[in-house]
Amino acid sequence: MPGNNDRAVEPARIRLTAVGAAVVTVGAGLTLRAVAAGSLAKYGGDALYTVLLVALVVLLAPRITPLTAAASALTVSWGVEFLQLSEVTAELSQRSAVARFVLGSTFNPPDLFWYAVGAAAGWLVHTAVALYPSLRRTGPS
């Protein structure tokens, strides 16, 4: 029964695609930091942060819908941003460069918009990737 075997392989393919998307997103973020400055680097990085979270959500839950993956990533991004209103992230950021990179340290309202842009981009890519296999199956044999 090849149909049953295909269903077992699909989560592995989805996870592999999510890992690839995460690697590409990190590379894009590092490249952006290397070639851009100011608002472009900052807000582009914010959007890419949420795109990376979308990829990580899909990696953890390969059968998740694009909308749920994007909403989950946006919720985490906004949660981290709002956490910056407390002193927790500032204190952690002073102790660790990794914490500073992941959590930031200062609340910035425009970041909320750019996280939403990243979630929308992640949703768009996830939707396109999710549609591609179904288009192949319904096409001519």
N, C-alpha and C positions, 0 to 999 in steps of 0.2 A: 504494500500500500504506500505508494510514493506520497500521497496527499498528507498522511499522518506524519511522515518523516519531514516533509517540508514545514509543517507547523512547528515541529521541535527545533528546526534550524533557524526559523525566523527570529526569535528573540536574540539568538547569538549574532545574527546579521545586524539587527537593530543596535545591539550594544556595540558592535564593532564600528558601525556608522557613527554612533554617539561619541565613542572614543576619538575617532577621526575628527569629528566636529569640534570636540574639546581641544584637541591639539592645534587645529587650525585657528580656533578662537584665541588661544593663548598666544600663538605666533602672531596673529593680527594685533593683539594688544601690545605685545612687546615691540613690534614694528612701529605701531602708532606712537608709542612712547619714544622710540629712537628717532623718528623723523618729524614729529610734530611737537608743538608746545602750546601752552595756554589752554584756552577753552576747547579747542579741537581735541587735544590729547586727553583732557580731563573728562569731558562729556562723552567723547567716543569711548574712552575706557569704561565709563559708567554703563553705557549701553552694552559693551562687550562683556562686562561682568555678568550681566543678566543673561546674555546669550550663552555664556559658559554655564551658568546655573541651569538653563534649559537643557543643555546637553548632559549635564550630570544627573538631572532628574530622569531623563530618558534612559541613561545608563543604568540607573537603579531600578527603574520601572519601565521596561521596554515596551510594554503594551499600553502605556498611558496615552491618552489622546493629546493632540497638539495643544488644544485649549487648556487642558488641565496642567500640562507640563509648563506652559507659558505662565499661567496663573500662579502655579506653585513657585516658580522662579521669581516672579514679580513680588509675591508675598514675602519671600526670604529677603530679597533686595530691599524692599521697603522696611521690613522688620529690622534689618541691620542699620539702615539709615536712621530710623526712629530711635534705635538703641543708642545712637550717637548723641541723643539729647541727654542721656545720663552720663555719668562720669566713668562708667565701666569701660567703654571702648577707648577713651582717652588714656586711661590708666594701663590697659592692656597694650595699647599702641606704644606707650613709652617703654614698656618692658620687652617688646618683641617686634622685630621688623616684619615678620610674617603676619602677626596680628594687625599691624598698621596697614599692610597691603590688603588683607582680606576684609578687615572690619572698618578701616578708616578711623578717623578720630573726631571729625567735626561735622555736625549736621549742616546740610546745604540743600534748601528746598528745591532748586532746579534739578538736583540729582534724581528726585522722584520722577520727573518727566522723562529723563534720559533712561532710567531703568524701564519705564513703560515702553519706550522706543525699542530697547533691547528685547523685551518680552515679545513685542509685536514682530520683530525680525526673527526671533527664535520660533515663534508660532508659524510664521510664513514658511520658513525653511523646513520645519518639521512637517507641516501640511504638505508641502511639495514632495518631500521624500516619502511620506506615507502614501501619497497618491501614485507615485511612480510604479510600484509593483502591481497595483491593481490595473493600471493602464497597460502594462505589459501582458497581463493575463487575459485581458479582454481584446487585445489586438489580434491581428491575423497570425495564424500558426505557421 
